Amino acid sequence: MIYAVLSVVMVGPGLLPGKTLSASDYLWNNPPWQASRPASVVGIGSNFELADQPLVFQPFLRHTGDVLPHIPLWNPYISGGRPYLANNQSAVFSLFNLPAYLLPFWKSLAVIAALKLFVAALGAFALARWLGMRFGGALLTGLVFAFGTFFILLLGWNQPAIWAVLPWMLILVGVTARRPALLPGAGLAILVALSYFGGHAETTFHVLFVALAFFVFRLLLHWRTERLAPRALIRPAAAFALALIAGTAVAAVVILPLGELLLQSDEYGRRAGETSDYWPRKYLFGLFLHDYWGRSSQGSNIEPFMQLRGWYAGAVTLMLAPAALLIRPTATRIAVALFALFCVIMVIGIPPLFDLVERLPGFSSTHQQPMIVFFVLCLGLLAGWGLDELSARRDALPREGIVLAVAAVIFLVPLLWMVGAGKLTATGLRTALEVAWGFADPPVPTSGESPEADIVRMSALLQWLPLAFLGLVLIALRLRGRGSLRLTATVFVAATLALLAVDLFRANMGYNPAITKEEAVMPETDATRYLQSRTPNRFAGLGLTPFDPLPADQTMNFGLYDARGYDYPTEGRYDKLWRRSVNNRPTISQPTERANDTEASIRALNLLSVTDFMVSPGEPPLRRPGLSVAYRGTDAVIYRNARALPRVFVVSRQHTVDTEREALVAATAPGFDGRRVAVTERELPGLPQDDGGGGAAAGSARLVSYQPERVVARASASRAGLLVLTDLDYPGWKATVDGRDVAIERVNYLLRGVPLSAGTHEVEFRYEPASFRAGWIISLLSAIAVLAVGVVGLRNRRRPPGRPA
């Protein structure tokens, strides 16, 4: 009940009538909505650091809810068409997304966030109790894990849905290591599957790594304490491996399509080839001062990257954690502390361990910064044990003087550091005090060394000092208090938990803002209605300003088809086309979310039937061949592109090349006439080679039906020709001509082509991926098997002792 109340309070404003838990008011800065921006939207939105939520996760979540119970397999709205379920981040099967499928969408966001908090907190509490912690310490562990800063910062992302499963998984991992049985094995398999369904493959990898490390430790600990023979390790190891395999099999419906997409992508190789990615060590100071780098939701950012603040877990947490090791350094506590240190090493890149681990499969292609959340869980466990030790009923504790001294040093660290760094000055101290406790708005720093930045930093210190001092006083009164000043165990635990809750809510509440539904919903405008009249042709926003016109993925909300896309992993040929011709500028995410207005870019976009370009109304006129203004308004300017290929057409000739590279060069060459000739990578029988002399068209074609997973075209050919559909060629697409199966040919480097004979034909394309079919069959059979094992295990547990099985 405590966690339920705290979860609702943390996201409560988003549950109020007319409110939603979203930072989508950020989108009012983008064309075509900036002209109708509500007066209530201040600056660039309530929290611009959460932009990925409205840009990516919310459009996918909303679209999935709209099309269910049909499972969306293909996404025609972005990137020239691409797999939908296979991207994993759509998280179609995540249990945490159920509220979005059952409730009004904008109200469901706060419900989802509250569920993540509650499940994560309760799981950490259960793990702590399983490890032998008393109620107070376990309650503290749950508070730190779920309400610590890193979990709160990413609450609207997919990762917390997987992190919330981790503590429950570790309990069953520990049970399996000590006494493997059918019921916990089935439960572990289900939790493994839920981690895959959570919608972030990188986080699933990290979580399974943590589970493996915990299993090995618990197995070795059990072997040592019970003095077992080595062969006794075989049964629990086999049970653990089978549970992982079974859970992976249950999730085959998402794993196989994702694996297929990875094989079609360059994502893994590119990430593995990137330079090591870690954060500077200075950001560890966030352990002490949450707002040292400012806060985006208050407009006081000094360094605008929210995860840098993710170390914070409360002042009293830092003071209690060392006590667990100083008073009773058990093997489990030491192991938890060492794993916390390992997480720190991986986040801030301390050699040589970081360099060694980064070379391992999996780690070489993932970002390690999210391992902060495992550090916070370890810190919460240590602090819980520390609270247990300090609240134990005994006259004196071992090393209690050292415990108190360490707590005092922790209290002084940020104060001494700021004095030594020259960040604590008399100038602006009064303003910093007013800012720290809500009597004044924080100033907007012009630079990291400006007086405004110093005020923001000092205000962070002035928030820390009273809360940390109260924590130090509580510990001192518990350890050294005499008579009526000595806190009883109950009072000490209750006061510590209350102080921690106040500290974490002070630090983290408001990061996930609640805005009105009117501020959250982006409306149709005259510009979007014009683009809707042009479908199924594609468009592209040309990112000539910091705020992209009609950002990629938003088109899913309006039924528009965008050549751009922000989704992972990116199909390999589409990605290469984009990086070579459209946009190869480094970005924080992907080049494919932005298009440039160069001649090379427009030639490449012609291949994808981009008949319209949207730009901000304040941009200079576009002067490129074939472009003319088709719409001009206060919301946007749209240029019609006369040189774009039709969505479907028939060509009479082919230009055959030998390699993929040659196909890309030929299809994007300045003189390429895609309406007359198709670039092929193998010679197609019956279709003449291009001789450069022109020639009449082989026929005509039009779209009869254009749906996400089914496209029907009618074509008329005067002689043998090739029908070209300007959609991405991808495994799983099948074609028929007049009801007869035909092979799809890859043409123009990345598009679909179907050979035609003379005459009138109906051509149908259907997306029926074998990866999905095999995946759901394996998932269904595996789920039945796991449930059967669980039922048998449950019956065995209920069977009276001595009764035969």
Residue pairs with C-beta under 8 A, 6 or more apart in sequence:
2 139
3 117
3 118
3 121
3 122
3 125
3 142
3 146
4 118
6 117
6 121
6 143
6 147
6 501
7 114
7 115
7 117
7 118
7 121
7 146
8 15
8 114
9 505
10 113
10 114
10 117
10 147
10 152
10 505
10 508
10 509
11 21
11 110
11 113
11 114
11 117
11 155
11 512
11 514
12 110
13 19
13 21
13 513
13 514
14 20
14 21
14 22
14 109
14 110
14 113
14 512
14 514
15 21
15 107
15 110
15 111
15 114
16 514
18 516
18 517
19 110
19 514
19 515
19 516
19 517
20 106
20 107
20 109
20 110
20 514
20 515
20 516
20 517
20 520
21 109
21 110
21 113
21 156
21 512
21 513
21 514
22 53
22 54
22 58
22 106
22 109
22 156
22 513
22 515
22 520
23 45
23 46
23 47
23 48
23 50
23 51
23 53
23 54
23 156
23 512
23 513
23 515
24 45
24 53
24 54
24 58
24 515
24 519
24 520
24 521
24 522
25 41
25 45
25 46
25 515
25 519
25 520
26 44
26 45
26 46
26 47
26 48
26 50
26 51
26 54
27 33
27 45
27 54
27 55
27 522
27 551
27 554
28 34
28 37
28 38
28 41
28 45
28 519
28 522
29 37
29 44
29 45
29 547
30 547
30 548
30 549
30 550
30 551
31 527
31 541
31 545
31 547
31 549
31 550
31 614
31 615
31 616
31 617
31 635
31 636
32 525
32 526
32 527
32 528
32 549
32 550
32 614
32 633
32 635
32 636
33 522
33 523
33 525
33 635
34 547
34 616
34 635
35 525
35 617
35 633
35 634
35 635
36 523
36 525
36 635
38 518
38 519
40 516
40 519
41 519
43 299
45 51
46 297
46 513
46 515
47 296
47 297
47 511
47 512
47 513
48 296
48 304
49 296
49 304
49 305
49 306
50 156
50 306
50 511
50 512
50 513
52 157
53 156
53 157
55 551
55 552
55 553
55 554
55 566
56 89
56 553
56 566
56 567
57 89
57 156
57 157
57 158
58 109
59 553
59 554
59 556
59 557
60 89
60 90
60 91
60 553
60 556
61 91
61 97
61 100
61 105
62 100
62 105
62 556
62 557
63 72
63 556
63 557
64 72
64 90
64 92
64 97
64 100
64 101
65 100
65 101
65 105
68 101
71 85
71 92
72 84
72 85
72 90
72 92
72 708
73 83
73 84
73 85
73 86
73 257
73 708
73 709
73 732
73 767
73 769
73 772
74 81
74 82
74 83
74 84
74 708
74 709
74 767
75 81
75 82
75 83
75 84
75 87
75 556
75 567
75 708
76 536
76 561
76 706
76 708
76 727
77 553
77 555
77 556
77 559
77 560
77 561
77 562
78 552
78 553
78 555
78 556
78 562
78 564
78 565
78 566
78 567
79 562
79 563
79 564
79 565
79 567
79 570
79 571
79 574
79 592
79 728
80 538
80 563
80 565
80 574
80 608
80 726
80 727
80 728
80 750
81 727
81 728
81 730
82 565
82 567
82 571
82 574
82 728
82 730
83 257
83 260
83 261
83 730
83 769
84 90
84 708
85 92
85 253
85 254
85 257
85 772
86 254
86 257
86 258
86 260
86 261
86 769
86 771
87 258
87 261
87 567
87 568
87 569
88 199
88 200
88 201
88 254
88 258
88 568
89 158
89 199
89 200
89 567
89 568
90 199
91 97
91 158
91 161
91 197
91 198
91 199
91 200
92 254
93 197
93 253
93 254
94 158
94 161
94 194
94 197
94 198
94 199
95 161
95 194
95 197
96 112
96 115
96 116
96 119
96 161
96 164
96 198
97 112
97 161
99 108
99 111
99 112
99 115
100 108
100 109
100 112
102 108
103 111
106 517
106 520
106 521
109 156
110 514
113 155
113 156
113 512
116 146
116 155
116 160
116 161
116 164
117 146
117 147
117 151
117 155
118 146
119 164
119 165
120 142
120 145
120 146
120 151
120 160
120 163
120 164
120 167
121 142
121 143
121 145
121 146
121 147
122 142
123 142
123 164
123 165
123 166
123 167
123 168
124 138
124 141
124 142
124 144
124 145
124 146
124 167
124 377
124 380
125 138
125 139
125 141
125 142
126 138
126 167
126 168
126 171
127 141
127 167
127 168
127 170
127 171
127 381
128 137
128 138
128 141
128 142
128 380
128 381
128 384
129 135
129 138
130 171
130 174
131 332
131 381
133 141
133 381
133 384
133 385
133 388
134 388
134 391
136 384
136 387
136 388
136 391
136 493
136 494
136 496
136 497
137 383
137 384
137 385
137 386
137 387
137 388
137 391
138 384
139 384
139 497
140 317
140 320
140 380
140 383
140 384
140 387
140 496
140 497
140 500
141 377
141 380
141 381
141 383
141 384
142 380
143 314
143 380
143 497
143 500
143 501
143 504
144 313
144 314
144 317
144 376
144 377
144 379
144 380
144 383
144 384
144 500
144 504
145 151
145 167
145 373
145 376
145 377
145 380
146 164
147 501
147 504
147 505
147 508
148 310
148 312
148 313
148 314
148 373
148 376
148 380
148 504
148 508
149 286
149 290
149 309
149 310
149 311
149 312
149 313
149 504
149 507
149 508
150 307
150 310
150 311
150 370
150 372
150 373
150 376
151 160
151 163
151 373
151 376
152 508
152 511
152 512
153 306
153 307
153 309
153 310
153 508
153 511
154 160
154 307
154 370
155 511
155 512
156 512
157 200
158 198
158 199
158 200
158 203
159 198
159 200
159 203
159 370
159 373
161 198
161 199
161 200
162 194
162 195
162 198
162 199
162 200
162 203
162 204
162 207
163 203
163 207
163 373
165 191
165 194
165 195
165 198
165 207
166 195
166 207
166 210
166 211
166 377
167 377
168 191
169 188
169 191
169 192
169 195
169 207
169 211
170 210
170 211
170 214
172 184
172 185
172 187
172 188
172 191
172 243
173 188
173 211
173 214
173 215
173 218
173 240
174 214
174 215
174 218
175 181
175 184
176 184
176 185
176 188
176 215
176 236
176 239
176 240
176 243
177 215
177 218
177 219
177 222
177 236
177 240
178 218
178 222
178 236
179 236
180 235
180 236
180 238
180 239
180 240
181 793
181 796
182 789
182 790
182 792
182 793
182 796
183 790
183 793
183 794
183 796
183 797
184 793
185 239
185 242
185 243
185 246
185 789
185 793
186 243
186 246
186 786
186 787
186 789
186 790
186 793
187 790
188 240
188 243
188 244
188 247
189 242
189 243
189 244
189 246
189 247
189 250
189 786
190 247
190 250
190 786
190 790
191 247
192 208
192 211
192 243
192 244
192 246
192 247
192 248
192 250
192 251
193 247
193 248
193 250
193 251
193 783
195 203
195 204
195 207
195 208
195 247
196 204
196 247
196 248
196 251
196 254
196 255
197 251
197 254
198 204
201 258
202 366
202 367
202 370
203 370
205 362
205 366
206 366
206 370
206 371
206 374
208 244
209 362
210 374
213 339
215 240
217 332
217 335
219 233
219 236
219 237
221 331
221 332
222 228
222 236
223 230
223 232
223 233
246 782
246 785
246 786
247 786
248 255
249 778
249 779
249 782
250 779
250 782
250 783
250 786
251 779
252 774
252 775
252 776
252 778
252 779
252 782
253 772
253 775
253 776
253 778
253 779
254 775
255 775
256 771
256 772
256 774
256 775
256 778
257 769
257 771
257 772
257 775
259 771
260 731
260 732
260 769
260 771
261 569
261 571
262 268
262 569
264 571
264 572
264 730
264 731
265 569
265 570
265 571
265 572
265 575
266 570
266 572
266 575
266 576
267 365
267 568
267 569
267 570
268 365
268 569
271 364
271 365
271 366
272 364
272 365
276 349
276 354
276 355
276 358
277 367
277 368
277 369
278 346
278 347
278 348
278 349
278 354
278 368
278 369
279 308
279 347
279 348
279 349
279 369
280 348
281 348
283 308
283 311
283 348
284 311
284 344
284 348
285 292
285 414
285 417
286 292
286 293
286 308
286 309
286 310
286 311
286 312
287 311
287 312
287 313
287 318
288 312
288 315
288 318
288 410
288 413
288 414
288 464
289 414
289 457
289 460
289 461
289 463
289 464
290 309
290 312
290 460
290 463
290 507
290 508
291 300
291 309
291 456
291 459
291 460
291 463
291 507
292 302
292 309
292 456
292 457
292 460
293 301
293 302
293 303
293 308
293 309
294 300
294 301
294 302
294 303
294 304
294 442
294 445
294 453
294 456
295 301
295 309
295 442
295 511
296 304
296 306
297 510
297 511
297 513
298 441
298 442
299 441
299 442
299 444
300 442
300 443
300 444
300 445
300 452
300 456
301 445
302 445
302 448
302 453
302 456
302 457
303 448
306 511
307 369
307 372
310 372
310 373
310 376
311 372
311 375
311 376
312 507
312 508
313 376
313 379
313 380
313 383
313 504
314 500
314 503
314 504
314 507
315 410
315 411
315 464
315 467
315 468
315 471
315 503
316 383
316 467
316 468
316 470
316 471
316 474
316 475
316 496
316 499
316 500
316 503
317 379
317 380
317 383
317 500
318 379
318 383
318 410
319 386
319 406
319 407
319 410
319 411
319 468
319 471
319 472
319 475
320 382
320 383
320 384
320 386
320 387
320 390
320 475
320 496
321 379
321 382
321 383
321 386
322 382
322 386
322 403
322 406
322 407
322 410
323 385
323 386
323 389
323 390
323 403
323 406
323 407
324 333
324 382
324 383
324 384
324 385
324 386
324 388
324 389
325 333
325 334
325 337
325 382
326 398
326 399
326 402
326 403
326 406
327 386
327 389
327 390
327 397
327 398
327 399
327 400
327 403
328 385
328 389
328 398
333 382
333 385
336 378
336 381
336 382
337 378
337 382
339 374
339 378
340 374
340 375
340 378
340 379
340 382
342 353
343 371
343 372
343 374
343 375
343 378
344 350
344 375
345 353
345 354
346 354
346 357
346 368
346 371
347 368
347 369
347 371
347 372
347 375
354 368
357 363
358 364
358 368
387 493
387 496
389 397
390 397
390 403
390 475
390 478
390 479
390 492
391 478
391 489
391 492
391 493
392 489
393 489
397 403
397 479
400 479
400 480
403 475
403 479
404 475
404 476
404 479
404 480
407 471
407 472
407 475
407 476
408 472
410 468
411 468
411 469
411 471
411 472
414 461
414 464
415 424
415 461
415 465
418 424
418 457
418 458
418 461
423 454
423 457
423 458
424 458
424 461
425 454
425 458
427 451
427 454
428 451
428 454
428 455
428 458
429 458
431 440
431 443
431 455
432 454
432 455
432 456
432 458
432 459
432 461
432 462
433 439
433 459
433 462
434 440
435 441
435 442
435 443
435 455
435 456
435 459
436 458
436 459
436 460
436 462
436 463
437 462
437 463
442 455
442 456
442 459
443 452
443 455
443 456
444 452
445 452
445 453
445 456
446 452
446 453
447 453
463 506
463 507
467 499
467 502
467 503
467 506
470 499
471 496
471 499
474 487
474 492
474 495
474 496
474 499
477 485
477 486
477 487
477 492
478 486
478 487
478 492
481 487
487 495
522 554
522 557
524 532
524 558
525 633
525 635
525 636
526 631
526 633
526 635
527 550
527 614
527 631
527 633
527 635
527 636
527 638
528 550
528 558
528 560
530 612
530 630
530 631
530 638
531 539
531 550
531 558
531 560
531 612
531 614
531 638
532 558
532 559
532 560
534 611
534 612
535 559
535 560
535 561
536 561
536 647
536 703
536 706
537 561
537 609
537 610
537 611
537 612
537 644
537 647
538 561
538 562
538 563
538 608
538 609
538 610
538 611
538 612
538 726
539 550
539 560
539 561
539 562
539 563
539 610
539 611
539 612
539 613
539 614
539 638
540 562
540 563
540 564
540 595
540 605
540 610
540 612
540 613
540 614
541 548
541 549
541 550
541 551
541 552
541 562
541 564
541 595
541 613
541 614
541 615
542 549
542 595
542 596
542 597
542 613
542 614
542 615
542 619
542 622
543 549
543 583
543 594
543 595
543 596
544 597
544 615
544 616
544 619
545 616
545 618
545 619
547 616
548 593
548 594
549 614
549 615
549 616
549 636
550 560
550 562
550 614
550 636
551 566
551 593
552 562
552 564
552 565
552 566
552 592
552 593
552 594
553 562
553 565
553 566
553 567
555 561
555 562
563 595
563 605
563 608
563 610
564 592
564 593
564 594
564 595
565 590
565 592
565 593
566 589
566 590
566 592
566 593
568 590
570 590
570 592
571 728
571 730
571 750
573 660
573 664
573 728
573 749
573 750
574 592
574 728
574 750
575 592
576 664
577 604
577 607
577 664
577 668
577 749
577 750
578 584
578 591
578 592
578 604
579 591
580 604
580 664
580 668
581 600
581 601
581 603
581 604
581 668
582 591
582 592
582 595
582 596
582 600
582 601
582 604
582 605
583 591
583 592
583 594
583 595
583 596
583 601
584 591
585 591
585 594
585 596
587 593
587 594
595 601
595 605
597 613
597 615
597 622
597 624
599 624
599 625
599 670
600 668
602 610
602 613
602 624
602 626
602 627
602 641
602 643
603 668
603 670
603 672
604 668
605 641
605 644
606 641
606 643
606 644
606 645
606 674
607 645
607 667
607 668
607 674
607 726
607 748
607 749
607 750
607 751
608 645
608 726
609 644
609 645
609 646
609 647
609 726
610 641
610 644
611 640
611 641
611 644
612 630
612 638
612 639
612 640
612 641
613 622
613 627
613 638
613 639
613 641
614 636
614 637
614 638
615 622
615 636
615 637
615 638
615 639
616 636
616 637
617 632
617 633
617 634
617 635
617 636
617 637
619 637
621 629
622 639
625 643
626 641
626 642
626 643
627 639
627 640
627 641
627 642
628 639
628 640
628 642
629 637
629 638
629 639
629 640
630 638
630 639
630 640
631 637
631 638
632 638
645 674
645 675
645 724
645 726
646 675
646 701
646 726
647 703
647 706
647 725
647 726
648 701
648 702
648 703
648 713
648 715
648 723
648 724
648 725
648 726
649 675
649 700
649 701
649 723
649 724
650 697
650 698
650 699
650 700
650 701
650 715
650 716
650 717
650 721
650 722
650 723
650 724
650 756
651 674
651 675
651 676
651 677
651 678
651 697
651 698
651 721
651 722
651 724
652 676
652 677
652 687
652 688
652 695
652 696
652 697
652 698
652 719
652 721
652 722
653 676
653 677
653 678
653 687
653 688
653 689
653 690
653 691
653 695
654 677
654 678
654 679
654 680
654 683
654 684
654 687
654 688
654 689
654 690
654 722
654 747
655 666
655 677
655 678
655 679
655 680
655 689
655 690
656 679
656 680
656 681
656 682
656 683
656 684
656 689
657 663
657 666
657 679
657 680
657 681
658 681
659 681
660 681
660 749
663 679
663 680
663 681
663 748
663 749
664 749
666 672
666 679
666 749
667 674
667 679
667 748
667 749
668 749
672 679
674 724
674 748
675 697
676 690
676 694
676 695
676 697
677 690
678 722
678 724
678 747
678 748
678 753
679 747
679 748
679 749
680 745
680 746
680 747
680 753
681 746
682 745
683 689
684 722
684 745
684 755
685 755
686 720
686 755
687 720
687 721
687 722
687 755
696 718
698 717
698 718
698 719
698 720
698 721
698 722
698 756
699 715
699 716
699 717
699 718
699 719
699 721
699 756
700 715
700 716
701 713
701 714
701 715
701 716
701 723
701 763
702 713
702 714
703 711
703 712
703 713
704 712
704 713
704 714
704 762
705 711
705 712
706 712
708 767
709 766
709 767
709 768
710 764
710 765
710 766
710 767
711 725
711 727
711 764
711 765
712 762
712 763
712 764
712 765
713 723
713 725
713 762
713 763
713 764
713 765
714 760
714 761
714 762
714 763
715 723
715 756
715 760
715 761
715 762
715 763
716 759
716 760
716 761
717 756
717 757
717 758
717 759
717 760
717 761
718 758
719 758
720 755
720 756
720 757
720 758
721 755
721 756
722 745
722 747
722 753
722 754
722 755
722 756
723 753
723 754
723 755
723 756
723 761
723 763
724 747
724 748
724 751
724 752
724 753
725 751
725 752
725 753
725 754
725 765
726 751
727 751
727 752
727 765
728 750
728 751
728 752
729 744
729 746
729 747
729 750
729 751
729 752
731 769
731 770
731 771
732 767
732 768
732 769
732 770
732 771
732 772
733 744
733 752
733 765
733 766
733 767
734 741
734 744
734 765
734 766
734 767
734 768
735 741
735 742
735 743
735 744
735 752
735 754
735 763
735 764
735 765
735 766
736 742
736 763
736 764
736 766
737 754
737 756
737 761
737 762
737 763
738 761
738 762
739 762
742 754
742 755
744 752
744 753
744 754
744 765
745 752
745 753
745 754
745 755
746 752
746 753
747 753
752 765
754 763
756 763
796 805
799 805
